Amino acid sequence: MGKEGIPIITVTMSTGLQGRGVVKQLSKSGKYKIRALTRNPSSKTAQQLADLPNVELIEGNLLDYEGLKKCFKDSYGIFANTTPTKGLQPLVREYEIEQGKNLINAIRDIKGEGLLKHIVFSSICKAKNPLKNDPAPGHFSSKWDIETYLEVNGLSKLTTIIRPASYFENFDGDLPGLKITETTFPGVVNPNKPWQTIAVEDIGKWTAAIFNNPKRFIGQSINLAGEEMTGKDMAALLGELRGKNAKKVSYKMPPRFLLKLFIHDIGVMADWIERAAYGADLNNLKLIAKEENIQMTSLAKWLKDKQKFS
């Protein structure tokens, strides 16, 4: 608890896409004091978070076990997230596993203080068809292995695991050929295969709702998505939003062999999505969202907000 008796929630990787959304939603709720854990508190993104109500920046590194214990001290809740991105190397499984072990070890060893009541661990959406799970991409299995490590360290009864599908934001990223243009909607999955996706902002909304209602969510694991559409359907939606006088929008997918050549694990991921598919239950999620007052973001809304369509 904070000095005023307000519960403290520590958010790891607070300046990342997920972390920013979580900090903003928790700050908006007004119910918590938020410790925003970052390697660089002086960064522009960190300073923007520091301007939010009830947010305190704290310097920390997921590879520093002793430092993490200090960061987590007195926390009521922890939003735990890890990344496979190591410098310019986008997907390094061993790097993420090392973070996960440090994170879980530090949480386990401060749990004895008795103040920690709730952990939200962000993983990856599991398969709709688990019999077709293998081979799974390394940056998926690393998260799932961290889930297992969390369980064997006796933390399951304090934990809610959220498992987001692919981000809408990946359609407007930095990879060559994978950015929305005037005439193309990009993707890595076959244009006729349904593909579950979610707005990163919604991960923050779900996390805030989970911390707000621990009796419902603690001990649970939830696959998260906001949409399930084919690539062709996404391109058609973008075209409709742009209006009758706009140029035709086509779905564009890089050749799989080139994808595997440049970022092998993304190619493996595309194979996995086509074969096993993300397994979020969208109908059930919509029911829960209505009950918990979560405003799920549709792809149409995200595109309107991002592209500023009329």
C-alpha positions as CSV (number, residue, x, y, z in Angstrom):
1,M,0.0,0.0,0.0
2,G,1.1,3.6,-0.6
3,K,1.4,6.1,2.2
4,E,-2.2,7.2,1.7
5,G,-3.5,3.6,1.9
6,I,-3.9,3.5,-1.9
7,P,-3.0,0.1,-3.5
8,I,0.2,0.2,-5.5
9,I,0.3,-1.6,-8.9
10,T,3.8,-1.9,-10.5
11,V,3.7,-2.1,-14.3
12,T,6.8,-3.7,-15.9
13,M,7.9,-2.5,-19.4
14,S,5.8,0.6,-18.8
15,T,7.0,2.4,-21.9
16,G,6.2,-0.4,-24.3
17,L,3.0,-0.7,-26.3
18,Q,1.2,-2.8,-23.7
19,G,2.7,-1.0,-20.7
20,R,1.6,2.4,-21.8
21,G,-1.9,1.3,-22.3
22,V,-2.0,-0.4,-18.9
23,V,-0.6,2.6,-17.1
24,K,-3.1,5.0,-18.8
25,Q,-6.1,2.9,-18.0
26,L,-5.0,2.3,-14.3
27,S,-4.3,6.0,-14.0
28,K,-7.7,6.9,-15.4
29,S,-9.5,4.6,-12.9
30,G,-8.1,6.7,-10.0
31,K,-8.1,3.7,-7.7
32,Y,-4.3,3.0,-7.6
33,K,-0.9,4.4,-7.3
34,I,1.0,3.2,-10.3
35,R,4.8,2.5,-10.4
36,A,5.8,2.6,-14.0
37,L,8.9,0.5,-14.3
38,T,11.3,1.5,-17.1
39,R,15.0,1.2,-17.9
40,N,15.1,4.9,-18.9
41,P,13.0,7.2,-16.7
42,S,14.3,10.3,-18.6
43,S,13.0,9.1,-22.0
44,K,10.2,11.1,-23.7
45,T,7.7,8.3,-23.4
46,A,8.5,7.8,-19.7
47,Q,8.1,11.5,-19.0
48,Q,4.7,11.4,-20.7
49,L,3.6,8.7,-18.4
50,A,4.9,10.6,-15.4
51,D,2.5,13.5,-16.3
52,L,-0.5,11.2,-15.7
53,P,-2.3,11.3,-12.3
54,N,-1.0,8.9,-9.6
55,V,2.0,7.7,-11.7
56,E,5.5,7.4,-10.4
57,L,8.4,6.4,-12.6
58,I,10.8,3.9,-11.2
59,E,14.0,2.7,-12.8
60,G,14.3,-1.1,-13.2
61,N,15.5,-3.8,-15.5
62,L,13.9,-7.2,-16.0
63,L,17.4,-8.8,-16.0
64,D,18.2,-7.4,-12.5
65,Y,16.6,-9.8,-9.9
66,E,17.7,-7.8,-6.8
67,G,16.5,-4.5,-8.4
68,L,13.1,-6.1,-9.3
69,K,12.6,-7.1,-5.7
70,K,13.0,-3.5,-4.6
71,C,10.7,-2.3,-7.4
72,F,8.0,-4.7,-6.4
73,K,8.2,-4.0,-2.6
74,D,4.8,-3.0,-1.1
75,S,3.0,-3.7,-4.4
76,Y,-0.6,-4.8,-4.2
77,G,-0.5,-5.8,-7.8
78,I,2.0,-6.4,-10.6
79,F,1.4,-6.2,-14.4
80,A,4.1,-8.6,-15.6
81,N,5.3,-8.5,-19.2
82,T,8.4,-9.6,-21.1
83,T,9.8,-9.1,-24.6
84,P,11.7,-11.2,-27.1
85,T,13.2,-8.0,-28.7
86,K,16.9,-7.7,-27.8
87,G,18.4,-4.5,-29.4
88,L,18.2,-4.9,-33.1
89,Q,17.4,-8.6,-32.8
90,P,13.6,-8.8,-33.0
91,L,12.8,-12.3,-31.6
92,V,15.2,-13.9,-29.2
93,R,13.5,-16.7,-27.2
94,E,16.3,-17.2,-24.7
95,Y,16.4,-13.4,-23.9
96,E,12.7,-13.5,-23.0
97,I,13.0,-16.7,-21.0
98,E,15.8,-15.1,-18.9
99,Q,13.5,-12.0,-18.2
100,G,10.6,-14.3,-17.3
101,K,12.7,-16.3,-14.8
102,N,14.0,-13.1,-13.1
103,L,10.5,-11.7,-13.0
104,I,8.9,-14.7,-11.5
105,N,11.8,-15.3,-9.0
106,A,11.5,-11.7,-7.8
107,I,7.7,-11.9,-7.4
108,R,8.0,-15.3,-5.6
109,D,10.5,-13.9,-3.2
110,I,8.6,-10.8,-2.2
111,K,5.3,-12.7,-1.9
112,G,6.2,-13.6,1.6
113,E,5.7,-10.0,2.7
114,G,2.0,-10.6,2.4
115,L,1.1,-7.4,0.6
116,L,1.0,-8.8,-3.0
117,K,-2.5,-9.9,-3.9
118,H,-2.8,-10.0,-7.6
119,I,-0.5,-10.6,-10.6
120,V,-1.5,-10.1,-14.3
121,F,0.9,-11.8,-16.6
122,S,0.7,-11.0,-20.3
123,S,1.2,-14.0,-22.5
124,I,0.1,-15.0,-26.1
125,C,-3.2,-16.3,-27.3
126,K,-3.3,-20.1,-27.4
127,A,-4.5,-22.3,-30.3
128,K,-8.0,-22.8,-31.3
129,N,-6.9,-26.3,-32.5
130,P,-4.3,-27.4,-29.9
131,L,-3.6,-30.7,-31.8
132,K,-2.0,-28.5,-34.5
133,N,0.1,-26.4,-32.1
134,D,3.5,-27.7,-33.2
135,P,5.7,-26.3,-34.4
136,A,4.9,-23.1,-32.5
137,P,6.8,-19.9,-33.0
138,G,9.6,-19.3,-30.4
139,H,8.2,-16.0,-29.3
140,F,5.0,-17.7,-28.4
141,S,6.4,-20.8,-26.7
142,S,8.7,-18.5,-24.6
143,K,5.6,-16.8,-23.0
144,W,3.9,-20.2,-22.5
145,D,7.0,-21.6,-20.8
146,I,7.1,-18.5,-18.5
147,E,3.4,-19.3,-17.6
148,T,4.6,-22.8,-16.6
149,Y,7.4,-21.4,-14.5
150,L,4.9,-19.1,-12.8
151,E,2.8,-22.1,-12.0
152,V,5.6,-24.3,-10.6
153,N,6.6,-21.4,-8.4
154,G,3.2,-21.5,-6.7
155,L,1.9,-18.2,-8.0
156,S,-1.2,-19.4,-9.9
157,K,-3.6,-18.6,-7.1
158,L,-2.6,-14.9,-7.3
159,T,-2.5,-14.7,-11.0
160,T,-4.6,-13.8,-14.0
161,I,-3.1,-14.7,-17.3
162,I,-4.1,-12.6,-20.3
163,R,-3.2,-13.9,-23.8
164,P,-3.7,-11.3,-26.5
165,A,-3.8,-12.2,-30.2
166,S,-2.0,-10.2,-32.9
167,Y,-2.1,-6.4,-32.6
168,F,-3.9,-4.1,-35.0
169,E,-0.7,-2.0,-34.6
170,N,1.3,-4.6,-36.6
171,F,-0.6,-3.5,-39.7
172,D,1.0,-0.1,-39.4
173,G,4.5,-1.0,-38.2
174,D,8.0,-0.5,-39.4
175,L,8.7,-3.8,-41.3
176,P,9.2,-3.3,-45.0
177,G,6.1,-4.1,-47.0
178,L,4.0,-4.4,-43.8
179,K,2.5,-1.0,-43.5
180,I,-0.9,0.3,-44.6
181,T,-0.8,2.4,-47.7
182,E,-3.3,4.1,-50.0
183,T,-3.8,0.9,-52.0
184,T,-2.7,-1.9,-49.7
185,F,-3.6,-3.6,-46.4
186,P,-0.6,-5.6,-45.3
187,G,-0.5,-9.0,-43.5
188,V,1.5,-12.2,-43.1
189,V,-1.4,-14.7,-43.2
190,N,-3.1,-16.2,-46.2
191,P,-5.8,-13.7,-47.5
192,N,-8.6,-16.2,-47.0
193,K,-7.7,-17.4,-43.5
194,P,-9.6,-15.9,-40.5
195,W,-7.2,-14.2,-38.2
196,Q,-7.9,-12.9,-34.7
197,T,-6.5,-9.5,-33.8
198,I,-6.8,-6.9,-31.0
199,A,-6.0,-3.2,-30.4
200,V,-3.1,-2.8,-27.9
201,E,-5.2,-0.2,-26.1
202,D,-7.7,-2.9,-25.2
203,I,-5.1,-4.9,-23.3
204,G,-4.9,-1.9,-20.9
205,K,-8.7,-1.9,-20.7
206,W,-8.9,-5.6,-19.9
207,T,-6.0,-5.3,-17.4
208,A,-7.7,-2.5,-15.5
209,A,-11.0,-4.4,-15.4
210,I,-9.2,-7.5,-14.1
211,F,-7.5,-5.6,-11.3
212,N,-10.8,-3.9,-10.5
213,N,-12.6,-7.3,-10.1
214,P,-10.2,-9.8,-8.7
215,K,-12.9,-12.1,-7.4
216,R,-14.0,-12.8,-11.0
217,F,-10.6,-13.0,-12.7
218,I,-8.0,-14.2,-10.3
219,G,-6.8,-17.7,-11.0
220,Q,-8.1,-17.4,-14.6
221,S,-6.5,-17.5,-18.0
222,I,-8.1,-15.5,-20.8
223,N,-7.4,-15.6,-24.6
224,L,-8.0,-12.0,-25.8
225,A,-9.0,-10.7,-29.3
226,G,-11.2,-8.0,-30.7
227,E,-11.8,-9.1,-34.2
228,E,-11.7,-12.2,-36.4
229,M,-11.5,-11.4,-40.1
230,T,-9.7,-12.6,-43.2
231,G,-7.0,-10.5,-44.8
232,K,-9.4,-9.9,-47.8
233,D,-12.1,-8.7,-45.4
234,M,-9.7,-6.3,-43.7
235,A,-8.7,-4.8,-47.0
236,A,-12.4,-4.5,-48.1
237,L,-13.2,-2.8,-44.8
238,L,-10.4,-0.3,-45.3
239,G,-11.7,0.4,-48.8
240,E,-15.2,1.0,-47.6
241,L,-14.0,3.4,-44.9
242,R,-12.1,5.4,-47.6
243,G,-15.3,5.8,-49.7
244,K,-16.4,5.3,-53.3
245,N,-13.9,7.7,-54.8
246,A,-10.8,6.2,-53.2
247,K,-8.5,3.8,-54.9
248,K,-9.1,0.1,-54.5
249,V,-7.4,-1.5,-51.5
250,S,-5.9,-4.9,-51.9
251,Y,-4.5,-7.3,-49.3
252,K,-0.7,-7.7,-49.6
253,M,1.2,-10.6,-48.1
254,P,5.0,-11.1,-48.6
255,P,6.1,-14.5,-49.9
256,R,6.5,-16.9,-47.0
257,F,10.0,-18.0,-47.9
258,L,11.2,-14.3,-47.9
259,L,9.5,-13.8,-44.5
260,K,11.3,-16.8,-43.1
261,L,14.5,-15.7,-44.6
262,F,14.4,-12.2,-43.0
263,I,12.6,-12.9,-39.7
264,H,12.2,-16.7,-39.5
265,D,9.9,-16.8,-36.4
266,I,7.4,-14.5,-38.0
267,G,7.1,-16.9,-40.9
268,V,6.6,-19.8,-38.4
269,M,4.0,-17.6,-36.7
270,A,2.1,-17.1,-40.0
271,D,2.2,-20.9,-40.6
272,W,0.8,-21.4,-37.0
273,I,-2.0,-19.0,-37.4
274,E,-3.1,-20.6,-40.6
275,R,-2.8,-24.1,-39.2
276,A,-3.8,-23.9,-35.5
277,A,-5.4,-20.4,-35.3
278,Y,-5.8,-18.1,-32.3
279,G,-8.4,-19.5,-29.9
280,A,-10.1,-16.5,-28.3
281,D,-13.9,-16.9,-27.7
282,L,-15.1,-13.6,-29.1
283,N,-18.8,-14.1,-28.2
284,N,-17.9,-14.8,-24.6
285,L,-15.4,-11.9,-24.5
286,K,-18.1,-9.5,-25.7
287,L,-20.4,-10.7,-22.9
288,I,-17.7,-10.2,-20.3
289,A,-16.8,-6.8,-21.8
290,K,-20.4,-5.7,-21.5
291,E,-20.6,-6.8,-17.8
292,E,-17.3,-5.1,-16.9
293,N,-17.9,-2.0,-19.0
294,I,-15.0,-2.6,-21.3
295,Q,-15.4,-0.7,-24.6
296,M,-13.8,-3.2,-27.1
297,T,-12.1,-1.5,-30.1
298,S,-13.3,-2.7,-33.5
299,L,-10.9,-2.7,-36.4
300,A,-13.1,-0.1,-38.1
301,K,-12.8,2.2,-35.1
302,W,-9.1,1.7,-34.9
303,L,-8.7,2.4,-38.6
304,K,-10.8,5.6,-38.4
305,D,-8.8,6.8,-35.4
306,K,-5.5,5.9,-37.0
307,Q,-6.2,7.1,-40.5
308,K,-8.6,9.9,-39.6
309,F,-11.3,8.9,-42.0
310,S,-14.5,11.0,-42.2
